[in-house]
Amino acid sequence: MIRVLPRLALLIAIIATVPSAASARTAVEYQRDQGRVTTASPAYCLATHDIGQIVFGVNNNGTIGTQYSSSGTQDCFTGLPVPTLEYPKGSNTRYLFGAAFWIGAVMGRDTLVSIGQDGWAVGDAEFHPDEAPFGSMIFRSTIDPSKPEFEDAISEQDYIAVYTDTFTSGVGGINPDEVDARLHVPLHIEVTQSSYAWSYSYAEDFVLFDYAIKNIGDDRLKKVYMGFYVDADVHSESVDGQTGAQDDICGFLHSIPAAYLPEQCPDSDIVNLAWIADSDGDFEAPPGMDVPNVTGMRIVRTPSKDLNVSFNWWVSNGDPTIDFGPQTRAKVRNLEHGGLGTPIGDRNKYWFLSNGEFDYDQVFTASISPLDPIWLPPNPILKDQLSWGFDTRYLLSFGPFDIESGQTLPLSFAYIAGATFHTDPNNINNLPDRPDVYYENVSFSDFGANATWAEWIYDNPGVDTDGDGDSGTFYICNLGGDSSFVGTETTIDTFGGIIDTTIVDIWEYENDTVIPRQGDGVPDFRGANPPPAPLVRVESRTGAVMVRWNGFRSETAIDNFSREIDFEGYRVYLARDERRDSYTTMQSFDFENYNRWQWDDSAAVGGNIGAFVLRVSPFTLDELRCLYAPLGCGDELWHPDQHPRSKPLVVDTGSGPPAIYYFEPQDFNRSVLGNYSNALTRIRKRDTTAIKPTVEWIEDPSTIPDSLRARVLVDDSLFLYYEYQFEIEDLLPTVPYWINVTAFDYGSPQSGLPSLETTPTIQPKVTYALESTESIMSRDKLEVYIYPNPYRLDAGYSAAGFEGLGENERDRPVDRTRRIHFANLPPKCTIRIYSLDGDLVRMLDHDMDPSDPLSNHETWDLITRNTQMVVSGLYYWTIETPDGKSQVGSLAIVM
């Protein structure tokens, strides 16, 4: 929340002298001629990360969220509203006001700081993009390989932005430094900001940011510190509207238990997470609209390993007695405005960036006594309120390092959310007097697990990315003895004794005792992914929709983590709107395969010694028969279903104890398609005579013999062998349906990943179960009809599904979601609505590709061509096509 502090009259006078033309030094121009560059229109852009469960806006001005946006609150790619930070998606909750990048350095004899936003003084933005197209944000995505944004994409949703701190005027009112009484002095840096988001279950709760910080000036930047300022204002918008910032609490989480390690070898992961949450979770909100969760930031890459890290929090207020932040007695700082919290001016911001302090967690404020040997005591009148929660912000920073002229340094961090931080609605009663008890009733487990996954995607554990022989650190548990060893600095012999201090060669040990823990320090930005979604098309007829898809890319893709083709199957989904909870599985298909669970005496689960564990990928039925059937590979009487957990298979190993296994299906094993009498699924192959393409045909379709092309290709572009179809019947022709087909894999037992599936809400097909466009176009005359007719204001059409179901329509005023539907339209025609007097009320130009699922349908929002709501009365409508066909009908509206 912005708090404007008093300013001296002299500084206000300085603001009035700011010229109106924008002055800047962009990277290219500055390096070319060292001259000033003017631009009147920086290409500001706000884009939405909404592919996962954490949804927020990113800007190309060094900020996150909508409140510091320089381009409003609409997505510059889609035009849709952007939540500042909502978690989980669709909850109408708020976990962020705004966040900003700060960087400070010593340049010559000046101590300078450039910021994305100050946070308490309006107009203090000091990062700006160039003019379009040079400063325009770039979108990329791995979702659809056929689209141009697929090239060079890292995640399902990439945004790349470039901005500099070299603008000095004319870009929204840059304020003077309140301490040094001067206008913004740039460091001359260019920031390339890349942000990456995924929808996968293990990665849907964070977004990774990768920064390249370049010195585009002539001067060396010394003692550089970077940081991220966060003002959260966590609250339920259904309870507090746009307010609710006064009960935030924040803190710093140094480590968490490593949940991925075996129970007999417990250890912790260093996560260094700055976090912020609502102190009581707003449990009085309607179900699903409370704020029991936590968000925060983790730095995953810095320019150097040996850096000072600082965590500072404060509350800002124009009243100096309320403006508070923890300060140590050893480094007490006069902030020059009478308070102890807000770092006004470059000098104070730099001190916060570089002070090397870790403030105590906010709930402990009331516990700081006047005699505390380390910390200055808080205002006794304010201390309880601070412990209960306040309008809090924090700064997570690190440094120092130098940046030479022309040099670029890297920086990566993750913005992370975690579920169920609060579990007890009455926990707030433990504050301010019992902060330790308060902590016993909150949970960082999901938050910490997401932080671990953020690090692992940034730098994959056990992967030698640069090929130098180092694949990171490993955890070696219970190897030949009772001890556990961690790291790359110890080699252990098979009897448990330490024999030297060289790098561990993990291939000397059993896989069940060596667990990759950290990567090699070289960024990967890659995670395990489901197979790509198939290419889906839909064809309608009255009351039914035929869903067709081509799964070539789904069934041949190699997983990023395992480097295996791990495709398992497809699922067909149907929904009445775009929300994830609305989707229902209509049919599924998956390969017949089985997981093999093996008994391990050393495994510990729930305090018990010994457990069944899953360590290998699924086996096909033929593979299992060859391994375990009494009569070998051809033994059709043996089946893995004969050995469930209650009746495991015991295999004599020849030496040592026997191996004990049980088997269970991977997914449902609906492996026989609907083309056959023993079908287990209604999904069918489009053509059972299709020929599987060879590698040569895939690489060069021109090599396919002409005599075989009809059995190999579909429309000269898709391979027929990978074509499937499923018809959804008994549908209403008058309401829209959202349809999609997902692909899923069998997971990765080695890394503990469950089966991963593409998201049905990504690029669904929206259609009506109407007569097909092809059938409509083959007729000699039009047979268009409209509904509802008459249209009645009191008929409850939204509840019936005729209107108000589209994306972002449920929250709009009802008068902006009204719809009259035109069905059985040709793909190109003009619709006109007239009053009985012949006055044109509205004209709709229906011009769609015949392959579009909505080419046979159009809606009118009951708004006239004069942008007014239509009035009650009788109307008539006409349809005209380019080839001369026409139709006339009537319509009654009762408002």
N, C-alpha and C positions, 0 to 999 in steps of 0.2 A: 504494500500500500504506500503510495507516495505521500510523504510529509514534507511540506515546503517550510524551510527554516528562514528566519529573518535574515535580511541582507543589508549591508551598509548602503546608504544613499549613493556613495561614490561608485560602488559596484554596479548599481542600477543605471547610473549615468553611463558607465562603460558599455553596458549592453546596448544602449541606444546608438552607439557609434558603430555597431556591426554593419558592414556593407550588405547590400541585398543580393549581389551576385555571388554564386557559390565558387569558392576558391579551393582547389585541391591539388595534390600531387599524386597522380595515379602511378602504378608501378612502371608502366611502359613510358609514359611521358616524363616522369621524373628521371629515369635512367637515361633517357634520350638527350635531354637538353637542360636538366636541372631547373627548368622554368615552371612557373605556376600555371596550373590548368584550371579552367573554369567549366563547370557543367551545371546547368539549371535543373536537370531532371535525373537524379540518381535512380537507378532501376531497382527501387525497393521491392521486396517480395516477401510475403508470408506464406509458408507452405505447411501442410499438415502431415505429421507422422501418425497414421491411423490404421496401419496394417496389423498391429498387435493390440494388446489390451491396454497399453499406456498410450494415450492420445494427447498430442500437444503440437503447438506451432513452433517452427523454427524460422528465423529471419536472417537476411543478409546484411545485418547491421550489428552483429556481435551479441545478439540477445536471443533468448528462448521465451516462448509464451507470447500472448497477444498484447499485454499491457505496455510493452516497450516497442511494439511494432511501429514502423514508420509508414506502413501501407494499409492501415485499418485492420479489420478483423476477418477479412475474407481471403480465402485461399487464392493465390494468384494463378494457380493452374486450373482449379475447378470452379472458382467463384463461390464456393460454399462457405458457411460460417465455420470458424476454427475455435475449438475450446482451448483455453490457455493451458490447462493440463487436466485431463479427465482420466480417472482410474477407478474401477475398470471401465472399459468402453461402454457407453450407453447409460452410465449411472447418474449423469447430471451432477457429478461432484466436482470439486475444484481442489487441486493440490499445488497450484502455483499461481502467483501473481506475475512474477517475472524473474528471469535470471540473466546475467550478463557476464561477458568476458572482460577481465581487467588485465593489463600488463603494465609494469613499471620498470624503469631503468634509469641509470645515471648516464647522461649524455653531455660530455664536456663537464661543466660545473653545475649543470641543472639536474634536479631530481624530477623526472616527468612520469606521469601515468596517463595512459589512454584507456578509456572505458567504453563498453557498449551502452551502459546506462548507469547513472549515479544512484538512482533508487529513491532519492528524497528531494531532488530539485528538478523540476520539469525542464526538459530540453537539454539535458547534459549528454546526449548521444555524441560520441566522438569517432564512431566507425560508420563508414558509408560506402555503398557500392558505386561503381562507375555508371555512366549512362548506358542504356540499352544499345546494342546487344552485349556490350563488353561486361557490364555488371549484372546481367540477367542470371537468375538462378537456373541450375540445370537439374532435370529429373531423369533418373535411370531406374530400371527394375529388372530383376531376374525372372519375373513371373511368366512373361510370354516371349520366347525366343524369336517369334516372327515380327516383333515390333522394334522400331528403331531404338527405343530407350533400353533395349536389352544389352546393346554393345557396351562393354566395359563396366556393366553393373556389378555391384558387390552384394547387395541385399535385395530383398523384395521391394524396398522403397529407399532409394538414395536421393539425397539432395546435396548439390555442390554449390557453394556460394563463395564469392571473392569480394573482399572489402578492405579498405585501408583506413588509417587514422589521419590521412594527410589533408582532409577537408578542414579549412579553418574559418569558413563563414558561409552564410546563405543556405544552410542545410537544416533548418528547423530551430534556429535560435540557440547556438552553442553558448552556454553561460561562461562567464569568467571564473577563474580559480578564486574561491572565496578567501583563501589564505594569502596567496601571492598577488592577488588583484591583477590578474593578467588573463588574456584570452588563451584558448587551447593552444599548446605548443606540441606539435606532433613528434612522435618518435620516428616517423617514416617507416612504418611496417605495413606489410601486406599480409592478410590472413586468408588462406584458402581453407574453408570449413566444409568438411564432408560428414554427413550424418547418415547412419544406416539402421534400418529397422526390419524385423522379421515377424512372421505370424506363427512360427512354430511354437509348440507348447513350452519348450525350455527357454525360448528367447523372446516371448511375447510381452515381457514385463520390463524391458529396457530398450534404450536406443544408444548406440555407440556413436561417438563423435571423434573425428580425426582432424587435427589442425596442422597446417604447415605455416609456420610463422617466419616471414622473410624480411630481412632488413633491406629496404630499397633505398636507404639514404647513403650518404657518404661516411657518416660517423659510426664508429664502433659503439654498440650499446653494451654498457658494462653493468654488472650486478643486476641482471634481469630477473624479475619475479613475475610469475603468471598466477592468476587466480580466477575463481568463479564466484560471483556474488549471487545469492539466492534469497528471494523474498517469497514465501510460499502462500500465506493467507489460506490455510487449509480449512474448508468448511463444506457443508452440504448446501447447495444453492436452493434446494427445496425448503430448507429451514431458514437460512440466513440471507437468501437472495445474493446480492453482490457484496455483502459485508460478511463479517465473521472472522476477521483476522486476529482478534484479541485473545485467542487461547491457543496459539501455536507454541510448541516446545521443540527444541532441537538439541543435538548432541553429536558425539563422534564415537563410532564403533571401530575399535582397532582390530579385533579378530572375532571369528566365529568358529564353532566346532565344524570340522570337516566331515559332513554327513556322508560323503561318498566313500570314506575309509571303513574297513571292517571294524566291528565293535571291539575286537580284542586288541586293536591298535589305534586307540583314539588320539587325535591330534587336532590342532586348530589351524585355520587359514588366516593369514594377514589380509584384511580387506580394506582398511583405512577408509571407512565410509562416513561422510558427513550426512546427517539425516535430519528431517523435520516432519512433524506430525501434528494433528490436532490433539490437544491434551486429553479430551474425554471421548472422542470418536463420534460425537453428535448422534448418539444412539436413539435420540428422540425422533429422528427423521423417519419417514416411511421406509419400509423394508427395501433394501438395495440402494438407498439414497443416503445412508450414513457414511461416515468417513473413518472407518476403523483401520485404515491402511497407512503405510509410511512411504515416503519417497526420499531420495537423496542422490548423492553424487560420489562416484569413485574414480580416481585418477588411475589409469592403467598403463600410461606411458608418459615418461618425461624425457627431456633431452639428456639427462644424466641420472645415474642411479644414486649417487651420493649428493642428495639435496636436502635442504631444510623444508619441512612441511609445517604449515601453520593452519590452525582452525580457530576462527574468531567469530563470536556471535554478538549481536547487540539489538536494542530497540531504538528507533529514531523518534524524536519528538521535539517540537519547538520549545517545550518546557525543559530546561536543562536538568531539573531534578528527576525527570522521567527518562531523559535520554541516557541510556545506561548500557554498558557492556563490561564484562569481566576485564580487570587489569591487574597485573601482578605488581606487588610492591617494588620488585627489583626493576621493573620497566614502566613505571607509571608515566603516562603521557598526557600532556596538556593539549587537548584537541581544539582549543582556542574558541570554543563556543559555550563553555561552562558545563557541558555534559561529559559523560564518560564513555559514550557509545559510538556516535556517528563519526566516521572519519571524513571530515570535510577537507577538500583541497588535495592537490597532488602529494604534498609532503606527508599528510596523515594517511592517505590511501597507501602510499608506498610503505609506511611504517607498519600498517596492518598486513600488507602482503609479505613483509620480510621479518616480522617479529619473532617467528619461530615458536610461538606459544600455542598450547592446546588448552582452550578454555574448558572449564568444567561443564558437564551437561547441565542444561538450564534448570531441571527440576531440583538441583542441589543448591540453588541460589540462596534459599532461606537458611541453609545450613552453614553458610559462610559467616563466621562470627567476627566481631570487631577485633578479636585477638588472633585471627588466622595469620600464620606466619608467611603465607605465600600470596594470598589474594586480598585486595582491597575489599572491605565489606560493602554490600549494596545499601542503598537508602532503606532504613528500617521500615519506613512506611510503604515502600514499593516491593520489598523482598518476597512477601507472600504471593503477591499478584504475579511476579515474575516466575515463581515456581509453579503456579497454576497454569501459566501460559500467557503470552503477550503477543503483540505484533512484531514477531522476531524475524531477523534475517541473519544469514551467516556468510562467511567468506572462507573458502578452502583454497589455499595457495601453496606455492613451492618455488624454490630457487636456491642460490643464484647461479647464473651462467651468463656468458657473454655471447653476443651475436655480432659477428663481423659484417662489414658492408657486403651485401650480396649473398650472405649465408642464409640458409633456411633450416630451422629447427622443428622437430616434430613434437606433438602433444596429442594424447588420446585420453578420453574419459568416457564414462558411461553415466547416463541419467537413468536411475533405477527405481522401480516401485516394488513394494512387497506387501502381500496380503496379510490380513488378520494380525496387525500389530497389537490392536486392542482385542481382548477376549472377555473382559469383565466390565460391564457398564458402570459399576460402582467404584472402579479403581481410582477415579479422580479424588475420592474421599481420602486417599492416602497422602495427598499433597495439601499443604507443603511440608508436613512434619515427618512423614515416613517415605522418603524417596526410594529407599532400598526396597521396601515392600511394593511400592509402585512398579519398580522394575521387575519384580518377581511375577507380575501379572501382565507384562507385555511380551511379545515374541518377535525376535529378529530372524527367526529360522527361514521363512520364505524370502525375506529381504536379503539375507546373507547368501542363500542358495542362488538367487538371481545374480548377486554380485560375483559369485564364483563363475557362473556361466558367462557373464559378460567378459571376464578375464579370459576364459577359455576360448571364446569365439575370437576375441582380439588376437590371442596367441595360442594356437592349438597345442595342448599338452601332448608330449611324445612325438611331435612332428619336427623333423629337421628341415625347416623351410628353406634355408639358404644352402643346404648341402655341405656344411662344414664339419659334419660328424657329430654335432651337438644337437640332441633332440630334447633338451630340457632336463628338468629334475623329476625324480621318481621316488615313490614311497615303497620301501621294502619291508614287508610285514611278516614277522614270525618265521623267518627263514632259517630252518635247521636249529632253532633254539627258541628262547623266550624273549629275545630282544627285538626291538624295531629300530630301523635305521632310515633316515630321511636324507635325500639330497643326491648330488652327483659326485660328492667328494670322498665316498667310501666304497671300497670293494670288499665283499664278504665271501669267504669260502663256503663250501656246501655243509660244513659242520658248525657254522655260526660264528666263526672266529674272524676278526678283522685281520686281513693279510697285507694290505697296503693302503695307500691313500690316492689311488688313481681313479679315473672316471669309471663309474659303474657301467659294465656291459650288460644290458638287461637280458640279452639272449642267453646268458649263463644260468638264468633262473626260470622257474616255472611261472607261467603267466598269472597264476592265482596269487602270487606273492609280490608281484611288482605292479604298482599302480602309477601310471603317468600323472604328474601333479601340476607341473608348470611347463610352459613352452620354452622355446629356445631364445626368446627375446626378440625374435623377428616377427613383425605383425603378419597375421594371416587374414583376419576379418572374414572368417569362414566357419560355418557351423554345419552340423549334420542337417540334412534337408530331406524332405519327402521327395519322391519323384515329381517332376513337373506335372502340372495338371494337364489332362488331355485337351485336345481342341474340340470344343463342344458346338454343335448346331442343333436347332430345334425346328421341327416342321409340325404345324398344327392342322387339325381337322376339327369339326364341330364336336366338342365334348372330350377331346383327347389331344395329346401332344406326343409326337415321336421324338425321342431324344437320341441323337446320333453323336458319336465321338470317335476321334482317331487317337489312339494311344501310342503311336510310334515313339514320341519323345519320352513318354512316361515309362515305357517298358525297356528302353535302351539307355537311360541316363545313369551315370555313375555318381554314387553318393560322395559328397565332398569329404566326409570324415573317413568312412571305411574304404573308399575307393573301390567299392563293389557295386554291381547292379543289384539293388535290393528291392526292386519293385515287388509288391505283394498283391495288389488288387485295386478295384474301383468301387465307389459308392455313388448312387444316384440320389440326389436330394431334391425336395420340393418344399417351397415356402409360400406364404401369403404376403410377406413383406421382407425387407432386407435384413432384419435383425437375426443374429446367429441363433437365438433361441427359437425362432420360428421355423427353422429348417428341420424336416423329417426325412429320415432315410427310407427311400422307397424300395431299393433293391441293392444288393451287393454281390460282388464276385471276388474271389481270392484263390490263389494257388493252394493245392493240397500240400501242406507241410506241417511239421511237428517240432515243438521245442523239446530238447532233451535236458532234463534237470538231473544234476549229479550230486550225490551225497558227498559232503566234505566234512571230515572230522574236526578240522581246524576252524570252520566257520562258526560265528557266534551270532545268534538272532534272538532278541528278547531275553538275553541272559543265559540262554541254553548253549551248550557246547555241541557243535555239529548241526548241520542244516543242509537242505537241498539248495543248490545254487545254479543259476543259469549263466553260462559263460561262452556259449558258442551260438552261431547263427542257426536258424531252423534247418532241418533235414527234410528231404523229400521222402515219400514212402519207399521208393526204390532204394534210396541210399540207406535207409534204416534196415530194410530187409537184407541187403548185402552185408550189413554190419552185424546184425543180431538174429536173423531168422535161422532156425535150426537147419533148414535145408538150403540155405543160401539165398541168392538174389531172386530165384524163381519161386520161392516159397510163398504162394498166395494165401495160405492159411494163417500165416503169422501177420499180426497187425499191431501197431503201437497202442491202440485202444485197449489191448489186453493187459497193459501195464500202467494203470493210473497210479497216483500217489499211494493209494492204499494197498497196491499189489506191485511193488517195484520189480524191475528186472535186475537180477544179480548175475554179474559176468565175472568168471574166473580170469584173473589177469596173469596167471602162471607164477607170479611171485608177489608176495605182499598181500595185503587185504584185497578182497574182491571189489570190483566197481559196481555201484548201485545206482540205477537210473529209473526215472519214470518219465512218461511222455504225455504231452497235452497238445491239442491243436493250436496252431498259430492262426488267430482269427477264427472264422467259422468254417473254413474249408469248403465253401460253396464254389467248387471248382469245375462243375460240369455245367456248361452253358445251355441255354434254353433251346438250342437247336436239336437236342438229343432227348430220347425217351426217358432217360434216367436223370433229367436235368435237376440241378439243385438251386438254380437261379433262373429268373425269367430274362435276364440279360442274354442277348443272342449275338453271335457273330453275324455280321451283315451278309457275308458270303462264305460258306464253308469250303468252297473250292479255291479260295484265294491262296496264292503261293507266297510263302515267307520270302522276303527279298534277301538276296545275297549281299555281302559287303560291297561287291563291285557295283551292284544295282543301286545301293544306297548312295555310294559316292558319286555315281554317274548314271542317272536314270536313262540316258540315251543308249546305254549298253543293253537294255532290256529288249529281248527279241520281240518283234512286232506281233508274233503269234501268241505271246504271253502277256502283252501289255494290259489286256482287259481283265486278267486275273491277278495283276500285280498292282496297278495304279487306279486311283479314283480321281477323275478329272485331271489327269496328268500332273498331280501335285502331291497326293497322299497315297500311302501304301495301303492297299485293300486288306491285307492280312491283319492290320491293327484297327480295323473298323468294327465298331460295336453299335448296338441299338437297343432301346428299351422304350416301350410305349406305355405312357401313363394315361389311364382311362378314367371315365366317370368324373370328369372335370366340368365345372361350370363355365360356360362360354362368356359370361358377363363380368368376370373378375380377373385381375391379373395374377399370374403365378411367377415366382422366382425359381428357376431351375438351374441346377449345376451338377457336374460330375467331378468327383475328387479322385486323386490317386493316393495310395498309401504304401508304406514299406513295412518291413518286419522289425524295424528298430535296430538297436545295437546292444546286445547283451554285454559285450565287452566293456562298454562305457556307461552302462546303466540307462540307456535311452529306451523309452517305450516306442511303439510304432508311431511313426509320424505321418500325418495326413495333410494334404493341401486344404485350404480354407474354403468352404462352400460359398462364403459371402464375397469372395474375390471374383469379379467379372462373371456374375451369374447372367443367364439369359432370362429376360422378362418378356412374357408373351401371354396371349389370350388363347383359349381353346376354341378358336374360330376356324371357319373354312380357310383353307390354305390360299396364299396369294396366287399360286399357280392356277388353282381351280377358279378363283375369281376372275383372273385375266383371260381364261378360256371362254368365258360366257359372252353372249351377244349383247346382254344388257346388264345394268347394275342392279344389285339386290341389297343395297345398304339399309341397315336399320339402326335406330338410335335407342338408348336407354339411359337412365329411367325416363319414361315419358307417360304421364306428366312428371315433371320434376317438382317435388314438394319440399319445402323448407323443413317440415317437421317429420320427415320420413326416416331419419336416422341412417342415411346412406353410408356414412363413415363406418358405423358399427357393422353394416352389412358387407363392407369391403369394396364398395363401389368408388370410394374416394378417400383421400387422406392417408394412404398406405405407403406412398413413395418415400424415398430418402429425404430426410429433413422436413417432411410434411406434417408429421404428427405433432410437432411443436408450433406449427404456424396457426394464425387465426383461422377459425373455421370458414370465414368468408373467402379465404385464399386457398382453400383446398376443395371447393365444390367442383364437380365434374359432370358433364354430359358426354356420353360415349357414342362414337360413330364406329360401327362394326361392319365387316365385310367390305372394306374399302380396297380399291386398287392402289398400288404403291405410289402412283402420281395422280393427284387430282386437286381441285380447288373446292373448298367447302365455304358456303356463304349462308349466313343466318340473317333473315329479314323480319321486320315487323309486318303486321298485316297491311300497313299503309305503304309497304314497299321500301321503307328506309333500311339501308344496310346497317345491321347491328354489329356484325363481326365477320371477317374473312380469315380463313385458315388455309395456309398453303401446305398441303400434305405431299411431301416429296421425299421418298425413302427408297433405299435399295431394296429390290424384291427379296433379297436373302435376309433382310432384317426381320426378326421375329415380330416386330411391331408394325410392319408395313401394311397390315390389313386393319389397323386400328388408329383412331385419333380421339382426342378429348378437347372439349371446350370448357374453360374455367368460369363461364357465366359472367365474364367481364366484357364490356362492350369495347368497340374500337376507340371510345373516348375514355377508356380506363375507369369506367364506372360499373358498379354491380347492376346487372340486368333487373328489370322490374317484372312484376307479375303480368301475365298476358299470354296471348296466342302468337306464335311465330311460325314461319315456315323456313325450310332450309333447302338448298340445292347442292348437288354434287356434279361437277363437270370434269371430264378427263381430257387430256391433250388430243385424243383421237376422236372426240366428238360425242362420247357417251354422256348421258346426263340422267339425273333422277331428282324428283321433288318430293318433299315430305313435310309434315307439320309437327309442331312441338308446343306443349303447354307448360307454363312455368307458374307455380303458385308459391310466392315468397312470403 
